[in-house]
Amino acid sequence: MSQERLLRPREVARQLAVSRSTVYRWFWEGKLQGVKLNSGTVRILESAVLRKLAEGD
């Protein structure tokens, strides 16, 4: 079983051509799947970013 890559919000923002605050908002709204680590930092699943790119949003 392979593990999925977790991306930093900055990387996601660059890939989706949006601001970091938009990435965080989409995460909290459930539009981008990811995880909140014990340290409080957020990471976004690479597959969620690929889905968002495919949607064209």
Residue frames relative to the residue before (quaternion, step in Angstrom):
aa qw qx qy qz dx dy dz
M 1.0000 0.0000 0.0000 0.0000 0.00 0.00 0.00
S 0.2547 -0.7811 0.5513 0.1449 3.57 -0.75 1.03
Q 0.4062 -0.7018 0.5316 0.2447 3.52 -1.12 0.69
E 0.4436 -0.6939 0.5042 0.2597 3.53 -1.06 0.77
R 0.5058 -0.6434 0.4867 0.3055 3.54 -1.12 0.71
L 0.2235 -0.7382 0.6238 0.1266 3.53 -1.12 0.81
L 0.1920 -0.8118 0.5478 0.0631 3.54 -0.74 1.10
R 0.4857 -0.6378 0.5162 0.3015 3.53 -1.17 0.67
P 0.6246 -0.5630 0.3836 0.3819 3.59 -1.07 0.66
R 0.6105 0.5557 -0.3523 0.4410 3.61 1.05 -0.69
E 0.6548 0.5040 -0.3064 0.4727 3.59 0.98 -0.86
V 0.6519 0.5216 -0.3030 0.4595 3.55 0.99 -0.92
A 0.6389 0.5320 -0.3218 0.4530 3.58 0.94 -0.88
R 0.6570 0.5075 -0.3077 0.4649 3.56 0.95 -0.86
Q 0.6810 0.4965 -0.2917 0.4523 3.60 0.91 -0.91
L 0.7526 0.3831 -0.2042 0.4952 3.57 1.00 -0.82
A 0.3650 -0.7571 0.4623 0.2825 3.59 1.33 -0.07
V 0.5221 0.5599 -0.4516 0.4582 3.56 0.89 1.08
S 0.6063 -0.5469 0.4177 0.3986 3.57 -1.28 0.09
R 0.6293 -0.5210 0.4081 0.4073 3.55 -1.26 0.31
S 0.6258 0.5378 -0.3529 0.4412 3.58 1.01 -0.71
T 0.6139 0.5289 -0.3459 0.4730 3.60 1.09 -0.61
V 0.6249 0.5286 -0.3367 0.4656 3.59 0.99 -0.79
Y 0.6643 0.4889 -0.3062 0.4754 3.58 0.89 -0.90
R 0.6478 0.5153 -0.3258 0.4568 3.61 0.89 -0.87
W 0.6594 0.4984 -0.3097 0.4699 3.59 0.90 -0.90
F 0.6194 0.5333 -0.3439 0.4622 3.60 1.04 -0.73
W 0.7132 0.4541 -0.2635 0.4643 3.59 0.79 -1.01
E 0.6699 0.4740 -0.2938 0.4902 3.59 1.17 -0.54
G 0.5131 -0.6665 0.4026 0.3613 3.59 1.28 -0.18
K 0.4730 0.6831 -0.4340 0.3481 3.58 1.24 0.25
L 0.7345 0.2038 -0.1498 0.6297 3.57 1.31 -0.34
Q 0.2948 -0.7617 0.5490 0.1772 3.57 -0.69 1.04
G 0.1849 0.7613 -0.6023 0.1533 3.49 -1.09 0.84
V 0.4189 -0.6783 0.5368 0.2762 3.53 -1.28 -0.36
K 0.2798 -0.6916 0.6321 0.2094 3.51 -1.27 0.51
L 0.3267 -0.7721 0.5192 0.1661 3.55 -0.58 1.18
N 0.6932 -0.4797 0.3421 0.4152 3.58 -1.27 0.36
S 0.6513 0.5222 -0.3138 0.4523 3.56 1.11 -0.66
G 0.5746 -0.6045 0.3697 0.4095 3.58 1.29 -0.18
T 0.5600 0.6057 -0.3942 0.4051 3.56 1.25 -0.19
V 0.3575 -0.7260 0.5560 0.1897 3.53 -1.22 0.62
R 0.0452 -0.7587 0.6493 0.0286 3.54 -1.12 0.77
I 0.2873 -0.7630 0.5640 0.1313 3.54 -1.02 0.89
L 0.4793 -0.6651 0.4935 0.2905 3.57 -1.01 0.85
E 0.5289 -0.6487 0.4495 0.3120 3.55 -0.92 0.93
S 0.6336 0.5386 -0.3373 0.4412 3.61 1.01 -0.75
A 0.6172 0.5368 -0.3469 0.4589 3.61 1.09 -0.65
V 0.6383 0.5128 -0.3220 0.4753 3.57 1.05 -0.77
L 0.6528 0.5109 -0.3161 0.4615 3.59 0.93 -0.84
R 0.6318 0.5184 -0.3296 0.4728 3.60 1.03 -0.74
K 0.6536 0.5142 -0.3093 0.4612 3.57 0.96 -0.89
L 0.6407 0.5126 -0.3228 0.4718 3.58 1.01 -0.77
A 0.6537 0.5198 -0.3079 0.4558 3.58 1.01 -0.82
E 0.6214 0.5479 -0.3294 0.4530 3.60 1.15 -0.69
G 0.3445 -0.7582 0.4839 0.2689 3.55 1.12 -0.66
D 0.4392 0.6916 -0.4589 0.3437 3.60 1.23 0.38
